[in-house]
Amino acid sequence: MDKEHLEKVKELIQAEKANDARELFNQIKETESIEYFLIKGKLEQKFQNWGDAQNAFLRVLEIEPQNKEAQSRLQIIKGILNFWNPEMFNP
């Protein structure tokens, strides 16, 4: 049942229905699976909850250290968090 829900959450995220995805995801019992944490990370990314997204992708890497998607998404988040625009400091 939870696997079906995870698939539905993934579909909702892809359809840009993040609020519906979050509502359904919150009904799913946490599991120690790569799929669960990848979807959690993607969902947190949609809401710009960078810390929670990072934690979810790091959890994926604890389970599967070579997971390319988690590595890639962590790099994207690092880029966002490390972005520095010097124009912001010029009055």
TIGU-858915 format. One record per residue (C-alpha): residue number from 1; residue in one letter; chain; y, z, x. Coordinates in nm, 3 decimals, padded with zeros to 5 digits. Layout:
! TIGU-858915
+-----+-----+-------+---------+---------+---------+
!   n ! res ! chain !       y !       z !       x !
+-----+-----+-------+---------+---------+---------+
! NUM !   A !     A !       Y !       Z !       X !
...
+-----+-----+-------+---------+---------+---------+
! end
This chain:
! TIGU-858915
+-----+-----+-------+---------+---------+---------+
!   n ! res ! chain !       y !       z !       x !
+-----+-----+-------+---------+---------+---------+
!   1 !   M !     A !  00.000 !  00.000 !  00.000 !
!   2 !   D !     A !  00.251 !  00.093 !  00.275 !
!   3 !   K !     A !  00.169 ! -00.229 !  00.462 !
!   4 !   E !     A !  00.266 ! -00.427 !  00.152 !
!   5 !   H !     A !  00.587 ! -00.226 !  00.124 !
!   6 !   L !     A !  00.669 ! -00.291 !  00.491 !
!   7 !   E !     A !  00.626 ! -00.665 !  00.432 !
!   8 !   K !     A !  00.857 ! -00.644 !  00.130 !
!   9 !   V !     A !  01.116 ! -00.452 !  00.334 !
!  10 !   K !     A !  01.097 ! -00.721 !  00.604 !
!  11 !   E !     A !  01.154 ! -00.990 !  00.340 !
!  12 !   L !     A !  01.451 ! -00.801 !  00.196 !
!  13 !   I !     A !  01.609 ! -00.765 !  00.541 !
!  14 !   Q !     A !  01.570 ! -01.138 !  00.603 !
!  15 !   A !     A !  01.722 ! -01.208 !  00.261 !
!  16 !   E !     A !  02.026 ! -00.997 !  00.360 !
!  17 !   K !     A !  01.944 ! -00.734 !  00.095 !
!  18 !   A !     A !  01.976 ! -00.437 !  00.328 !
!  19 !   N !     A !  02.049 ! -00.179 !  00.059 !
!  20 !   D !     A !  01.737 ! -00.275 ! -00.137 !
!  21 !   A !     A !  01.538 ! -00.277 !  00.187 !
!  22 !   R !     A !  01.657 !  00.072 !  00.280 !
!  23 !   E !     A !  01.575 !  00.206 ! -00.066 !
!  24 !   L !     A !  01.218 !  00.075 ! -00.044 !
!  25 !   F !     A !  01.177 !  00.175 !  00.322 !
!  26 !   N !     A !  01.270 !  00.535 !  00.239 !
!  27 !   Q !     A !  00.969 !  00.549 !  00.007 !
!  28 !   I !     A !  00.728 !  00.457 !  00.286 !
!  29 !   K !     A !  00.550 !  00.734 !  00.474 !
!  30 !   E !     A !  00.624 !  00.722 !  00.847 !
!  31 !   T !     A !  00.337 !  00.584 !  01.050 !
!  32 !   E !     A !  00.286 !  00.557 !  01.423 !
!  33 !   S !     A !  00.278 !  00.179 !  01.415 !
!  34 !   I !     A !  00.474 ! -00.087 !  01.596 !
!  35 !   E !     A !  00.546 ! -00.265 !  01.268 !
!  36 !   Y !     A !  00.690 !  00.050 !  01.109 !
!  37 !   F !     A !  00.930 !  00.120 !  01.396 !
!  38 !   L !     A !  01.032 ! -00.246 !  01.440 !
!  39 !   I !     A !  01.129 ! -00.264 !  01.074 !
!  40 !   K !     A !  01.305 !  00.072 !  01.094 !
!  41 !   G !     A !  01.501 ! -00.050 !  01.397 !
!  42 !   K !     A !  01.599 ! -00.376 !  01.228 !
!  43 !   L !     A !  01.710 ! -00.188 !  00.919 !
!  44 !   E !     A !  01.919 !  00.058 !  01.122 !
!  45 !   Q !     A !  02.073 ! -00.239 !  01.306 !
!  46 !   K !     A !  02.181 ! -00.388 !  00.973 !
!  47 !   F !     A !  02.371 ! -00.068 !  00.897 !
!  48 !   Q !     A !  02.506 ! -00.048 !  01.255 !
!  49 !   N !     A !  02.330 !  00.284 !  01.312 !
!  50 !   W !     A !  02.293 !  00.201 !  01.679 !
!  51 !   G !     A !  02.142 !  00.534 !  01.791 !
!  52 !   D !     A !  01.874 !  00.531 !  01.522 !
!  53 !   A !     A !  01.801 !  00.164 !  01.591 !
!  54 !   Q !     A !  01.767 !  00.234 !  01.964 !
!  55 !   N !     A !  01.535 !  00.527 !  01.898 !
!  56 !   A !     A !  01.313 !  00.313 !  01.676 !
!  57 !   F !     A !  01.288 !  00.033 !  01.933 !
!  58 !   L !     A !  01.224 !  00.283 !  02.212 !
!  59 !   R !     A !  00.943 !  00.426 !  02.000 !
!  60 !   V !     A !  00.793 !  00.076 !  01.981 !
!  61 !   L !     A !  00.806 !  00.056 !  02.360 !
!  62 !   E !     A !  00.629 !  00.391 !  02.389 !
!  63 !   I !     A !  00.345 !  00.248 !  02.185 !
!  64 !   E !     A !  00.354 ! -00.100 !  02.342 !
!  65 !   P !     A !  00.564 ! -00.111 !  02.662 !
!  66 !   Q !     A !  00.563 ! -00.492 !  02.684 !
!  67 !   N !     A !  00.686 ! -00.558 !  02.328 !
!  68 !   K !     A !  00.934 ! -00.845 !  02.373 !
!  69 !   E !     A !  01.108 ! -00.806 !  02.038 !
!  70 !   A !     A !  01.188 ! -00.439 !  02.095 !
!  71 !   Q !     A !  01.307 ! -00.514 !  02.450 !
!  72 !   S !     A !  01.529 ! -00.795 !  02.325 !
!  73 !   R !     A !  01.680 ! -00.591 !  02.044 !
!  74 !   L !     A !  01.751 ! -00.301 !  02.281 !
!  75 !   Q !     A !  01.937 ! -00.542 !  02.510 !
!  76 !   I !     A !  02.145 ! -00.666 !  02.216 !
!  77 !   I !     A !  02.234 ! -00.310 !  02.117 !
!  78 !   K !     A !  02.324 ! -00.221 !  02.477 !
!  79 !   G !     A !  02.550 ! -00.525 !  02.487 !
!  80 !   I !     A !  02.722 ! -00.417 !  02.167 !
!  81 !   L !     A !  02.767 ! -00.058 !  02.280 !
!  82 !   N !     A !  02.885 ! -00.158 !  02.627 !
!  83 !   F !     A !  03.128 ! -00.421 !  02.503 !
!  84 !   W !     A !  03.468 ! -00.368 !  02.653 !
!  85 !   N !     A !  03.773 ! -00.566 !  02.553 !
!  86 !   P !     A !  04.065 ! -00.516 !  02.794 !
!  87 !   E !     A !  04.305 ! -00.654 !  02.532 !
!  88 !   M !     A !  04.247 ! -00.340 !  02.326 !
!  89 !   F !     A !  04.432 ! -00.145 !  02.595 !
!  90 !   N !     A !  04.734 ! -00.374 !  02.630 !
!  91 !   P !     A !  05.016 ! -00.264 !  02.403 !
+-----+-----+-------+---------+---------+---------+
! end
